[in-house]
Amino acid sequence: MIFFELFYEFFIIGLFTFGGGYAMIPLVKDTVLNHAWLTESEFLNMIGVSEVTPGPIAINMATYVGSTQGGLTELGQFGSFLGSLCATVGVVLPAFIIMLIIAMLLKKFMKSKYVQSALKGITPVAIALIMAAGLTLLMDVLFPVHIVNGSIDYSFNYQTIFIFGLVLINAFFIYKVFNKKINPIMIILSSAVIGIVVCYSMPPIV
């Protein structure tokens, strides 16, 4: 049943991800693509939407996927709500349970040499997952892959590359000219404005 499947898949994602929402992106991508819940293009767009809406990115994505898949059932709108609920609860439940246990045993737990050793091993993995997610998204957006007659063909999304270059220049300008630390919120908002201006003032560059 789709509702149990949504809960189970996102529960596994929440259980085996360390490092926050961005570290979840590779696992979420594999899950939604393997189950054909989203296309790769829809997945990339959903990341953008999740970034500019309140809340953690993984929870936003789980809610959206659950809503779309639940809405395809005979339950209609109620199925959409139930699907989003199952996926969202599934992705947050592991962290809730683990943090509840840690809170109950905090002092003894954190002093354990085994826990300290485990955290030292997990930290670089979390960093690697976040870096991998960033590089994967960068390649998917700037150099999309197309499968033609069974062969893999790479292309250049020149319009997106141009936007990406403008975003980098904008961030560098803010940092150097105003001598201010780069605010992620301002970068997201300015990137949205740049994207709108470029896409509506310039035709796609092929």
For each residue, the residues with C-beta under 8 A, 3 or more apart:
1: 4 5
2: 5 6 69 70 72 73 83
3: 6 7 70 82 83 86
4: 1 7 8 86
5: 1 2 8 9 35
6: 2 3 9 10 65 66 69 70 83 86 87 90
7: 3 4 10 11 86 87 89 90
8: 4 5 11 12 90
9: 5 6 12 13 31 35 87 90
10: 6 7 13 14 31 62 66 86 87 88 90 91
11: 7 8 14 15 90 91 93 94
12: 8 9 15 16
13: 9 10 16 17 24 27 28 31 58 62 90 91
14: 10 11 17 24 58 90 91 92 93 94 95
15: 11 12 94
16: 12 13 27
17: 13 14 23 24 27 58 129
18: 23 122 125 126 129
19: 22 23 125 126 127 129 130
20: 23 24 56 58 126 130
21: 24 25 56 57 58 59
22: 19 25 57 129 130 133 134
23: 17 18 19 20 26 126 129 130 133
24: 13 14 17 20 21 27 28 57 58 91
25: 21 22 28 29 47 57 58 133 136 137
26: 23 29 30 129 132 133 136
27: 13 16 17 24 30 31
28: 13 24 25 31 32 43 58 61 62
29: 25 26 32 33 43 136
30: 26 27 33 34
31: 9 10 13 27 28 34 35 37
32: 28 29 35 37 38 43 65
33: 29 30 36 37 38 39 40 43
34: 30 31
35: 5 9 31 32
36: 33
37: 31 32 33 65 68 69
38: 32 33 42 43 46 65 68
39: 33 42 43
40: 33 43 44 140
41: 44 45
42: 38 39 45 46
43: 28 29 32 33 38 39 40 46 47
44: 40 41 47 48 137 140 141
45: 41 42 48 49
46: 38 42 43 49 50 61 64 65
47: 25 43 44 50 51 57 61 137
48: 44 45 51 52
49: 45 46 52 53 60 64
50: 46 47 53 55 57 60 61 64
51: 47 48 57 188
52: 48 49 188 192
53: 49 50 60
54:
55: 50 59 60
56: 20 21 59 60
57: 21 22 24 25 47 50 51 60 61
58: 13 14 17 20 21 24 25 28 61 62 91
59: 21 55 56 62 63 88 91 92
60: 49 50 53 55 56 57 63 64
61: 28 46 47 50 57 58 64 65
62: 10 13 28 58 59 65 66 84 87 88 90 91
63: 59 60 66 67 84 87 88
64: 46 49 50 60 61 67 68 84
65: 6 32 37 38 46 61 62 68 69 87
66: 6 10 62 63 69 70 83 84 85 86 87 88
67: 63 64 70 71 80 81 83 84
68: 37 38 64 65 71 72 80 83
69: 2 6 37 65 66 72 73 83
70: 2 3 6 66 67 73 75 79 80 81 82 83 84 86
71: 67 68 76 77 79 80 83
72: 2 68 69 79
73: 2 69 70 76 79 83
74: 79
75: 70 78 79 80 82
76: 71 73 79 80
77: 71 80 81
78: 75 81 82
79: 70 71 72 73 74 75 76 82 83
80: 67 68 70 71 75 76 77 83 84
81: 67 70 77 78 84 85
82: 3 70 75 78 79 85 86
83: 2 3 6 66 67 68 69 70 71 73 79 80 86 87
84: 62 63 64 66 67 70 80 81 87 88
85: 66 81 82 88 89
86: 3 4 6 7 10 66 70 82 83 89 90
87: 6 7 9 10 62 63 65 66 83 84 90 91
88: 10 59 62 63 66 84 85 91 92
89: 7 85 86 92 93
90: 6 7 8 9 10 11 13 14 62 86 87 93
91: 10 11 13 14 24 58 59 62 87 88 94
92: 14 59 88 89 95 96
93: 11 14 89 90 96 97
94: 11 14 15 91 97 98
95: 14 92 98 99
96: 92 93 99 100
97: 93 94 100 101
98: 94 95 101 102
99: 95 96 102 103
100: 96 97 103 104
101: 97 98 104 105 109
102: 98 99 105 106 109 110
103: 99 100 106
104: 100 101
105: 101 102 108 109
106: 102 103 109 110
107: 110 111
108: 105 111 112
109: 101 102 105 106 112 115
110: 102 106 107 115 116
111: 107 108 115
112: 108 109 115 116
113: 116 117
114: 117 118
115: 109 110 111 112 118 119
116: 110 112 113 119 120
117: 113 114 120 121
118: 114 115 121 122
119: 115 116 122 123
120: 116 117 123
121: 117 118 124 125
122: 18 118 119 125 126
123: 119 120 126 127
124: 121 127 128
125: 18 19 121 122 128 129
126: 18 19 20 23 122 123 129 130
127: 19 123 124 130 131
128: 124 125 131 132
129: 17 18 19 22 23 26 125 126 132 133
130: 19 20 22 23 126 127 133 134
131: 127 128 134 135
132: 26 128 129 135 136
133: 22 23 25 26 129 130 136 137
134: 22 130 131 137 138
135: 131 132 138 139
136: 25 26 29 132 133 139 140
137: 25 44 47 133 134 140 141
138: 134 135 141 142
139: 135 136 142 143
140: 40 44 136 137 143 144 145
141: 44 137 138 144 157 160 164
142: 138 139 156 157 160 161 164
143: 139 140 154 155 156 157
144: 140 141 154 155 157
145: 140 152 153 154 155
146: 152 153 154 155
147: 150 151 152 153
148: 151 153
149:
150: 147
151: 147 148
152: 145 146 147
153: 145 146 147 148
154: 143 144 145 146
155: 143 144 145 146
156: 142 143 161
157: 141 142 143 144 160 161
158: 161 162 204 205 206
159: 162 163 198 199 202 204 205
160: 141 142 157 163 164
161: 142 156 157 158 164 165
162: 158 159 165 166 198 202 205
163: 159 160 166 167 191 194 195 198 199
164: 141 142 160 161 167 168
165: 161 162 168 169
166: 162 163 169 170 194 198
167: 163 164 170 171 187 190 191 194
168: 164 165 171 172
169: 165 166 172 173
170: 166 167 173 174 187 190 191 194
171: 167 168 174 175 182 187
172: 168 169 175 176
173: 169 170 176 177
174: 170 171 177 178 180 182 186
175: 171 172 178 179 180 181 182
176: 172 173 179
177: 173 174
178: 174 175
179: 175 176
180: 174 175 183
181: 175
182: 171 174 175 186 187
183: 180 186 187
184: 187 188
185: 188 189
186: 174 182 183 189 190
187: 167 170 171 182 183 184 190 191
188: 51 52 184 185 191 192
189: 185 186 192 193
190: 167 170 186 187 193 194
191: 163 167 170 187 188 194 195
192: 52 188 189 195 196
193: 189 190 196 197
194: 163 166 167 170 190 191 197 198
195: 163 191 192 198 199
196: 192 193 199 200
197: 193 194 200 201
198: 159 162 163 166 194 195 201 202
199: 159 163 195 196 202
200: 196 197
201: 197 198
202: 159 162 198 199 205
203:
204: 158 159
205: 158 159 162 202
206: 158
